[in-house]
Amino acid sequence: MIARLLSMAALVSFLGGCVSTTPVAPVHLAPQEEVVLRRLIAQRIDSSPIAYSLIAPPAFSQATIAGPYEIKEFNGAVTAYCVKATMDTVLIPTPLGAQIVLKQQDGKQTVSAQVTRRYLGCNNDNPKPFPELIEARERRRQKNAEEPPMPRTRP
């Protein structure tokens, strides 16, 4: 048991040199930048393969977004948003959760999104309505309804 702990500690200390130690700063957004970011988040979630069912893209309801808030990581703090929504699937409503993390490193800003078919246990202080997600899904559903089910080149 002790030998296993010592070997794990040695492995962690060895791999510690492989991890980037560049400081990561939280991202602070102006109100107009946040509007653009909310649309980007809605598009990322809407285009996620997890947000689909077998038949057609289900509608979203009860969408909320919480954030921004800071998450402490091993190399600094990052800015995060938490999204909760319900997919109106055929049989039962399905929860959908997403955590969007903004990092600023070396003057570059990156956005990563984790989308799951369950609610994530992230900070959910002061959730606000997220109509951008519902609107993005409605646009996709309307586009799919307008297109013919088969290619136009077929007789």
C-alpha positions in Angstrom: 0.0 0.0 0.0 2.8 2.4 1.0 4.8 1.4 -2.1 1.8 2.1 -4.3 1.4 5.6 -2.8 5.1 6.3 -3.2 5.1 5.2 -6.8 2.0 7.4 -7.5 3.7 10.4 -5.8 6.8 9.9 -8.0 4.7 9.7 -11.1 2.8 12.8 -10.2 6.1 14.7 -9.5 7.5 13.4 -12.8 4.4 14.4 -14.8 4.3 17.8 -13.0 7.0 19.0 -15.3 4.8 18.2 -18.3 2.0 20.5 -17.2 1.9 24.0 -18.4 2.4 26.5 -15.6 1.6 29.6 -17.7 -0.7 31.7 -15.6 -4.4 31.8 -16.7 -6.4 34.9 -16.0 -10.1 35.2 -15.6 -11.8 36.9 -18.5 -13.7 40.1 -17.8 -16.3 41.1 -20.5 -18.1 44.3 -21.4 -21.9 44.1 -21.6 -21.9 44.1 -25.4 -19.3 41.3 -25.5 -21.4 39.3 -23.1 -24.3 39.5 -25.6 -22.1 38.1 -28.3 -20.8 35.4 -26.0 -24.3 34.3 -25.0 -25.1 33.8 -28.7 -21.9 31.8 -29.2 -22.7 29.6 -26.2 -26.2 29.0 -27.6 -24.8 28.0 -31.0 -22.2 25.7 -29.4 -24.8 23.9 -27.3 -27.3 23.8 -30.2 -24.7 22.2 -32.6 -23.5 19.7 -30.0 -24.2 16.1 -30.9 -25.5 15.5 -27.4 -28.3 18.0 -28.0 -30.0 15.7 -30.6 -32.4 12.8 -30.4 -32.8 10.0 -32.9 -35.7 11.6 -34.8 -35.2 15.4 -34.9 -33.7 18.2 -32.8 -36.0 18.5 -29.8 -37.1 21.9 -28.6 -35.5 23.4 -25.5 -37.5 24.8 -22.6 -36.6 26.2 -19.2 -33.2 27.3 -20.3 -31.2 29.3 -17.7 -27.6 30.5 -17.6 -25.6 31.3 -14.5 -22.4 33.2 -14.5 -19.9 34.5 -15.0 -18.1 33.1 -12.0 -14.5 32.1 -11.4 -13.2 28.6 -11.1 -9.8 28.1 -9.4 -7.6 25.7 -11.4 -4.1 24.5 -10.6 -2.5 27.2 -12.7 -4.9 30.1 -12.1 -8.5 31.2 -12.2 -10.8 30.9 -15.2 -14.2 32.4 -16.0 -17.1 30.0 -16.4 -20.8 29.9 -17.3 -23.3 27.2 -16.4 -26.3 26.4 -18.6 -29.3 24.2 -17.7 -32.1 23.4 -20.1 -34.7 20.8 -20.7 -35.0 19.0 -24.1 -38.6 18.3 -24.9 -38.0 14.8 -26.3 -40.8 12.4 -27.5 -41.1 10.3 -24.4 -39.8 12.2 -21.4 -38.1 15.6 -20.9 -34.4 15.2 -20.8 -32.1 17.5 -18.8 -29.2 19.2 -20.6 -26.3 20.8 -18.9 -23.3 22.7 -20.2 -20.3 24.4 -18.6 -18.5 27.0 -20.7 -15.0 27.9 -19.6 -13.2 31.1 -20.9 -9.5 31.2 -20.5 -7.1 34.0 -21.3 -3.5 32.8 -21.7 -0.6 34.5 -23.5 -3.0 37.2 -24.7 -5.3 34.7 -26.4 -8.8 33.9 -25.3 -10.2 30.4 -25.7 -13.7 29.0 -25.1 -14.3 25.4 -24.3 -17.8 23.8 -23.8 -18.8 20.6 -22.0 -22.3 19.6 -22.8 -24.0 16.6 -21.2 -27.4 15.0 -20.9 -27.6 15.7 -17.3 -27.4 18.8 -15.1 -23.8 19.6 -14.1 -23.1 20.4 -10.5 -21.6 23.8 -11.2 -22.1 27.1 -9.4 -25.7 28.1 -10.0 -25.9 31.4 -8.2 -28.3 33.9 -9.7 -29.5 31.9 -12.8 -30.9 34.1 -15.5 -33.2 33.2 -18.4 -31.4 32.1 -21.5 -33.7 32.8 -24.5 -30.8 32.8 -26.9 -30.6 29.0 -26.6 -34.3 28.5 -27.2 -34.2 30.9 -30.2 -31.2 29.2 -31.7 -33.0 25.8 -31.5 -36.2 27.3 -33.0 -34.3 28.6 -36.0 -32.7 25.2 -36.5 -36.1 23.5 -36.3 -37.7 25.9 -38.7 -34.8 25.4 -41.2 -35.2 21.6 -41.0 -38.9 21.9 -41.5 -38.5 24.0 -44.7 -36.0 21.7 -46.3 -37.4 18.7 -48.3 -36.8 15.3 -46.7 -34.9 14.0 -49.9 -32.3 15.7 -52.1 -33.9 17.8 -54.8 -32.1 15.9 -57.5 -34.1 12.8 -56.9 -37.2 12.1 -59.1 
